[in-house]
């Protein structure tokens, strides 16, 4: 029998059972891809992160229950939290080397962790036929596409009221559906649905803010954006647009620590 350490961290929240839970698995060397995918499926969280020390940083990979993904925010934040708080990492900045998203720098800032991610601005395009019906009859005021699809709605109430047709979203071109609108007491609110990756609704989606932040920075005429993802668990992301990079800051809390046996 083999074992690895396992940490479950709630990301983008300052309380347990809020934000987005991610599993974090430190490795001495890489496991076979199919085994990491099986571990992620067993964890049944939106993401499981695996990392191995490499050069002056760590090689980082993320798996949903069904797929490996090219970029994940909340599991990166959770991994940094484990390194800072549980594994004795002493420097203030961590370099994560990724397969398809370059090097991601993560640093401590008081009680928060700040991630530096690529900006992925979306282009406005025609909304696909049936989109309004697929959101429970809510009509978008704009539709944009980058790696993710994004529907802009009138207000926070509309975002909260979306009832997604997950089979429709699974068939969409692009990757999932992000819905957003001005917030009642934040700059913006959002929700994200990714059924094609085995995540019907992601509680807080860091990677979505690579697209959200350039949109809202341009629309609001400012570079610092406070976003709230209004899923059932809720989570706050404090963002800043720096040219072609997006900083995302949030809290994290450890909720489970144990050993995975296989």
PyMOL commands that set and color helices and strands:
alter all, ss='L'
color gray80, all
select helices_A, chain A and resi 33-43+74-85+131-134+156-161+166-171+195-197+209-220
alter helices_A, ss='H'
color red, helices_A
select strands_A, chain A and resi 3-11+20-26+47-54+57-63+68-69+93-97+103-109+112-118+123-124+142-145+149-152+177-182+188-194+199-202+224-229+235-242+245-250+252-261
alter strands_A, ss='S'
color yellow, strands_A
deselect
rebuild
show_as cartoon
